[in-house]
Amino acid sequence: MIDAAGPWGTGPFTLTEGYSSINTRIAIMKTDPFTSAGLIESEDRSARLVLEANQSHWNHERGPRLHRVVFRNDLTPAQALELCISTEGEMDIVTEVSPADAARVLHSPYAKLVECDANRVLVGILNRSQADVPLSDKRVRQALNLAVDCQKVIEQGLGGYANPICALTPSWCGGFPADAKPYPHDPGQAKQLLDEVGWPSGRNLRLAAPAPFAGIAQLVADDIKAALGLDVDLMLVPPEKMLAGARALAEKKLSLPWDLLITGWFDLSSEAPPAAVHREFFGSDGAFRAGPELPVFDKLYTEMATQLDGSQLVQTAEQIDRYVFEEALALFLCAPKALYAVNKHVSFGPYRTTFELAEAEVDDEHWSRTKKDGQAFLGAQSPSASEPTSFVSGSSGNAC
């Protein structure tokens, strides 16, 4: 949210024009102790937002290296991407480029594709509260992980722009168990585990996903049917129903209509992913927990949260990730990359966590230096609430 005078973000820039606000709705999970989650309900942004270099910033070695950055919020992601790849002087950076658009950027005479192994995961939330199907049994959850070919999801669903994951901690983050390996694709073992437990005859597995994840959801559904012999009902959630669905999941008062929900999430730190990721999916106060509380998880998380020694904190984070993997508490799919369309005369090094421009700079051939009017660097457009552009919703990108 940028709705007041700077310095903005990490300090290199000061807001001089416009605003960008997020409006949230509070979802109450329980009253004793009081536990709630803030759900983004809407976003209010000016058509144009301007950041100017903070000349008093303490870290001049880091930046800023740009005099001015203009965020364009008056364009759709598609419009912004088209301007970036087909024109000069209209758009310099577009964030959250869809893998489906990556080839267009690669073939652009004006832009280049920048990839980042970002702190984000794509998973399937397993509804352990369903009374008529045995998702509370670890063997069934393991069977689902063994049934789905995650490499196919990466290659066919995300164009190869993703990394395998073992559980919820990407391999480059602190707290990743050194000996961890992803679940293999083993349809035979998957069927054997499901047969040990059984599945109600005639009961289809109900798979839900945001509409932009339709292709990935279909790949998952096909693998489940092929490996386990289960028919799958695919439920695609339109953007206008996302908030209501998120509130129902967070508040945990209504029965959820799905057994498996494909969703994405992210982490703003690389040091202890369980604080923002694992806790959200499995903690007693987790907005995405779909099922009874998990005492073992909560005990481990409390140990990590109260740990003062850094090395011990990392070891506990590893224990948490290993526990989540061994219990197969989710369907672990992959860690999608963050993709950016960047003008070829802009030097931009993405962060794994947030969108930062402190170190970004332009060369002598950049249009802002060759044009006589000396216009500003055109910075990234923020996602629109009316037209979702975030990774979590699955659609394509932001623009600068």
Solvent accessible surface area in square Angstrom, and as a share of the most:
residue,aa,sasa,rsa
1,M,140,0.62
2,I,21,0.11
3,D,71,0.37
4,A,67,0.52
5,A,87,0.67
6,G,23,0.23
7,P,91,0.57
8,W,47,0.17
9,G,64,0.62
10,T,67,0.39
11,G,11,0.10
12,P,2,0.01
13,F,2,0.01
14,T,41,0.24
15,L,15,0.07
16,T,73,0.42
17,E,77,0.35
18,G,28,0.27
19,Y,92,0.35
20,S,8,0.05
21,S,22,0.14
22,I,58,0.29
23,N,67,0.35
24,T,76,0.44
25,R,89,0.32
26,I,97,0.49
27,A,0,0.00
28,I,69,0.35
29,M,22,0.10
30,K,61,0.26
31,T,108,0.63
32,D,129,0.67
33,P,93,0.59
34,F,128,0.53
35,T,16,0.09
36,S,45,0.29
37,A,17,0.13
38,G,51,0.49
39,L,20,0.10
40,I,96,0.49
41,E,74,0.33
42,S,43,0.27
43,E,46,0.21
44,D,69,0.36
45,R,55,0.20
46,S,19,0.12
47,A,61,0.47
48,R,109,0.40
49,L,3,0.01
50,V,4,0.02
51,L,0,0.00
52,E,49,0.22
53,A,17,0.13
54,N,28,0.14
55,Q,131,0.58
56,S,101,0.65
57,H,10,0.04
58,W,206,0.72
59,N,38,0.19
60,H,122,0.55
61,E,154,0.69
62,R,44,0.16
63,G,2,0.02
64,P,28,0.18
65,R,107,0.39
66,L,11,0.06
67,H,126,0.56
68,R,81,0.30
69,V,0,0.00
70,V,3,0.01
71,F,11,0.05
72,R,51,0.19
73,N,31,0.16
74,D,80,0.41
75,L,28,0.14
76,T,48,0.28
77,P,11,0.07
78,A,72,0.56
79,Q,93,0.41
80,A,0,0.00
81,L,4,0.02
82,E,77,0.34
83,L,43,0.22
84,C,0,0.00
85,I,16,0.08
86,S,49,0.32
87,T,43,0.25
88,E,68,0.30
89,G,7,0.07
90,E,73,0.33
91,M,1,0.00
92,D,0,0.00
93,I,0,0.00
94,V,2,0.01
95,T,4,0.02
96,E,32,0.14
97,V,6,0.03
98,S,23,0.15
99,P,41,0.26
100,A,91,0.71
101,D,29,0.15
102,A,2,0.02
103,A,54,0.42
104,R,102,0.37
105,V,0,0.00
106,L,108,0.54
107,H,153,0.68
108,S,6,0.04
109,P,98,0.62
110,Y,76,0.29
111,A,1,0.01
112,K,70,0.30
113,L,26,0.13
114,V,24,0.14
115,E,81,0.36
116,C,12,0.07
117,D,47,0.24
118,A,4,0.03
119,N,5,0.02
120,R,29,0.11
121,V,3,0.02
122,L,1,0.00
123,V,0,0.00
124,G,0,0.00
125,I,8,0.04
126,L,4,0.02
127,N,2,0.01
128,R,23,0.08
129,S,72,0.47
130,Q,31,0.14
131,A,109,0.85
132,D,76,0.39
133,V,6,0.03
134,P,29,0.18
135,L,1,0.00
136,S,80,0.52
137,D,35,0.18
138,K,78,0.33
139,R,92,0.34
140,V,1,0.01
141,R,10,0.04
142,Q,38,0.17
143,A,0,0.00
144,L,1,0.01
145,N,4,0.02
146,L,13,0.07
147,A,0,0.00
148,V,2,0.01
149,D,35,0.18
150,C,30,0.18
151,Q,90,0.40
152,K,57,0.24
153,V,0,0.00
154,I,4,0.02
155,E,93,0.42
156,Q,123,0.55
157,G,27,0.26
158,L,17,0.08
159,G,47,0.46
160,G,28,0.27
161,Y,35,0.13
162,A,8,0.06
163,N,34,0.17
164,P,76,0.48
165,I,9,0.05
166,C,8,0.05
167,A,0,0.00
168,L,1,0.00
169,T,0,0.00
170,P,6,0.04
171,S,70,0.45
172,W,61,0.22
173,C,9,0.05
174,G,28,0.27
175,G,2,0.02
176,F,42,0.18
177,P,3,0.02
178,A,102,0.79
179,D,104,0.54
180,A,30,0.23
181,K,155,0.66
182,P,62,0.39
183,Y,40,0.15
184,P,84,0.53
185,H,87,0.39
186,D,55,0.29
187,P,55,0.35
188,G,53,0.51
189,Q,70,0.31
190,A,0,0.00
191,K,77,0.33
192,Q,103,0.46
193,L,19,0.10
194,L,7,0.03
195,D,88,0.46
196,E,94,0.42
197,V,42,0.24
198,G,31,0.30
199,W,38,0.13
200,P,53,0.33
201,S,120,0.77
202,G,80,0.77
203,R,27,0.10
204,N,48,0.25
205,L,0,0.00
206,R,84,0.30
207,L,0,0.00
208,A,1,0.00
209,A,0,0.00
210,P,5,0.03
211,A,39,0.30
212,P,62,0.39
213,F,11,0.04
214,A,31,0.24
215,G,49,0.47
216,I,9,0.05
217,A,0,0.00
218,Q,82,0.36
219,L,29,0.14
220,V,0,0.00
221,A,6,0.05
222,D,68,0.35
223,D,11,0.06
224,I,0,0.00
225,K,109,0.46
226,A,91,0.70
227,A,12,0.09
228,L,5,0.02
229,G,57,0.55
230,L,16,0.08
231,D,71,0.37
232,V,32,0.18
233,D,62,0.32
234,L,61,0.30
235,M,63,0.28
236,L,80,0.40
237,V,35,0.20
238,P,48,0.30
239,P,69,0.43
240,E,131,0.59
241,K,114,0.48
242,M,61,0.27
243,L,52,0.26
244,A,67,0.52
245,G,39,0.38
246,A,38,0.29
247,R,92,0.34
248,A,22,0.17
249,L,9,0.05
250,A,1,0.00
251,E,28,0.13
252,K,66,0.28
253,K,137,0.58
254,L,130,0.65
255,S,110,0.71
256,L,26,0.13
257,P,79,0.50
258,W,17,0.06
259,D,0,0.00
260,L,0,0.00
261,L,26,0.13
262,I,0,0.00
263,T,17,0.10
264,G,0,0.00
265,W,52,0.18
266,F,79,0.33
267,D,8,0.04
268,L,110,0.55
269,S,47,0.30
270,S,37,0.24
271,E,131,0.59
272,A,17,0.13
273,P,1,0.01
274,P,0,0.00
275,A,45,0.35
276,A,35,0.27
277,V,5,0.03
278,H,0,0.00
279,R,48,0.17
280,E,23,0.10
281,F,5,0.02
282,F,8,0.03
283,G,2,0.02
284,S,31,0.20
285,D,52,0.27
286,G,0,0.00
287,A,5,0.04
288,F,32,0.13
289,R,19,0.07
290,A,6,0.05
291,G,9,0.09
292,P,79,0.50
293,E,80,0.36
294,L,22,0.11
295,P,105,0.66
296,V,81,0.47
297,F,0,0.00
298,D,34,0.18
299,K,134,0.57
300,L,22,0.11
301,Y,44,0.17
302,T,80,0.47
303,E,71,0.32
304,M,6,0.03
305,A,66,0.51
306,T,96,0.56
307,Q,57,0.25
308,L,181,0.90
309,D,68,0.35
310,G,51,0.49
311,S,69,0.44
312,Q,79,0.35
313,L,44,0.22
314,V,53,0.30
315,Q,96,0.42
316,T,9,0.05
317,A,0,0.00
318,E,44,0.20
319,Q,89,0.39
320,I,0,0.00
321,D,2,0.01
322,R,85,0.31
323,Y,36,0.14
324,V,0,0.00
325,F,52,0.22
326,E,90,0.40
327,E,47,0.21
328,A,0,0.00
329,L,5,0.03
330,A,1,0.01
331,L,0,0.00
332,F,7,0.03
333,L,1,0.00
334,C,0,0.00
335,A,1,0.01
336,P,6,0.04
337,K,48,0.20
338,A,3,0.02
339,L,2,0.01
340,Y,14,0.05
341,A,0,0.00
342,V,0,0.00
343,N,1,0.01
344,K,95,0.40
345,H,49,0.22
346,V,2,0.01
347,S,64,0.41
348,F,16,0.07
349,G,49,0.47
350,P,35,0.22
351,Y,69,0.26
352,R,98,0.36
353,T,43,0.25
354,T,53,0.31
355,F,49,0.21
356,E,23,0.10
357,L,2,0.01
358,A,1,0.01
359,E,54,0.24
360,A,2,0.02
361,E,68,0.30
362,V,18,0.10
363,D,63,0.33
364,D,110,0.57
365,E,120,0.54
366,H,0,0.00
367,W,6,0.02
368,S,21,0.13
369,R,137,0.50
370,T,89,0.52
371,K,87,0.37
372,K,209,0.88
373,D,95,0.49
374,G,50,0.48
375,Q,82,0.36
376,A,18,0.14
377,F,8,0.03
378,L,20,0.10
379,G,0,0.00
380,A,2,0.01
381,Q,6,0.03
382,S,22,0.15
383,P,29,0.18
384,S,44,0.28
385,A,44,0.34
386,S,106,0.68
387,E,76,0.34
388,P,42,0.27
389,T,2,0.01
390,S,43,0.28
391,F,25,0.10
392,V,37,0.21
393,S,15,0.10
394,G,24,0.23
395,S,35,0.22
396,S,30,0.19
397,G,0,0.00
398,N,22,0.12
399,A,0,0.00
400,C,0,0.00
